[in-house]
Amino acid sequence: MWTAVRRPGQRRSASAVIARATLGAGGLVTALVGVACLIFPDLSWSILAGGAIGVALNLMTLAAMAITYRFFADAMSAALVGAYVAKLLVFAALIFALKNSALDLRVVVSVVIFSLVVSLAVYTAVSVKKSGPYVGDRH
């Protein structure tokens, strides 16, 4: 999955497809947050905080996949469930930490939810594009 060399015609594993989608989703969220900061300059710090949390959640998924692939390759789904629980705990801790800040928490939470929806849309688009008898097949 994480090798740099792939022979022509060789299929990507499901984990490799999800890893690429995770990076793509993080990049798309970053771009959309940048545009939103330009459109709403008075809320830019709250938008940036929400976008940073959203991208951090995507990177936690990628890190969990890398660690699992390296050390626990047979337990990928269990590790990803653990990563989702860890992401929820990190999200709750960050929102609690931001509670007494000058940021508008409604905007922060809205941007995080938006980033999760965008990530889900990217994962769905990649899955539909790569659907076939084997993940990575192109028709």
N, C-alpha and C positions, 0 to 999 in steps of 0.2 A: 504494500500500500504506500509506503513512504519512500520508496526508492526513487532515485532521480532518473533512472534509465528504464524506459518502457519500450519494448520492441514494437515496430509498426504492426497494427492489427491486433495487438494484445488488448484484451478487455481490462477496464479498470474495475477494481473491486467496489462493492457497495460502500465500504468505508472511505475509499479514495474519492468517490463521487460526492459523498456527504461532506468530506473535508474541503473539497473545492467549492461546494455550495456554501459552506460556512464562511470561507474567505470572501466569496462573492457577496454574500449577504452583509458581512461587516463593511465591505467597501461601499456597497450601495447605501447602507444606513449612514455612513460617514458623509457621503456626497449629499444625501437628502438633508442631513442635519446642517451642513454648510449652507445649503440653499435656504433652509428655514431661518437660519441666523441672519442671513442677508435680508430676508423678507420682513422678519420681526426683530429689529435690532434692540427694542426695549426688553425683550424676553430672551436675549441671546444666551445669557449665562445659564438660565434654567434649561433652555434647549440643549446647550452644550453638555450640561450635567446629565440630562436624560439620554442623550446620544452616547455619551461615554459609558454610561451604565449598560445600554443596549449592546454596544460593541464589545464591552468586557464580557457580557454574557455569551456572546458568540465565540469569543476567544477562549472562554472557559470550556465550551463544548469541544473546540479544537484541541485544547490541551488534554482534556480527558480522553479523547480519541487517541492522541499520540501516546500518552502514558499507557493506556490499555493495550494498544497494539504492541507496544514494546515489551510489556511485562505480563499481561493477562489476555492474550489473543483469543482464548476460548470463552472469555466472559465479557465480550464487547457490550451486549445489551444490558447486562447487570451494571457495568461501569457507567454507561450512559444514563441509566436511571439514577445512579448515585450522583452523577454530574448535575442532573436536573434538580435534585434535592439540594445540592450545594449551591446551585444558582439561585434557587428561591431564598435560601438563607442569606446569601450575599446581598440579594436585592432588598430583603427586609432590613438587614443591618444598615445598608446605605441609605435607605429611605428614613430609617430611625435617626441616623446620624445627621441627615439633612433637615430634620424636623425643625430645629431652631435656627436655621440659616435664613439668609435674606432671599433665598430662591423660592419661587412659586412652585410648591410641591405638586399642584394639579398639572402644571405644564411638564414637570419632570416625569411624573408617572404617565402622562399622556404620550410623551415622546418615547418612553420605554415600551409602552404597549404598542405604539405605532412601529417601533423597530422590531418587535417580536412578530407583528403581522407581516411586515416586509420580509423578514427572515423566513417565515413560513411560506410566503408566496414564492420566494427564491427556491426553497427546498422542493416545493411542489412542482415548479416549472422544470427544475433539473430532473426530478424523478419522472415526470411525464415525458420529457425529451429523451431520457435514457431508458425508457421502459422497453421491455422486450424479454425474450427467454432468459437473457443474462443481462445484468446491469452493465450498461456501457455499450450495448449493441446499438448500431445505427441502421435504420431501415433504408 
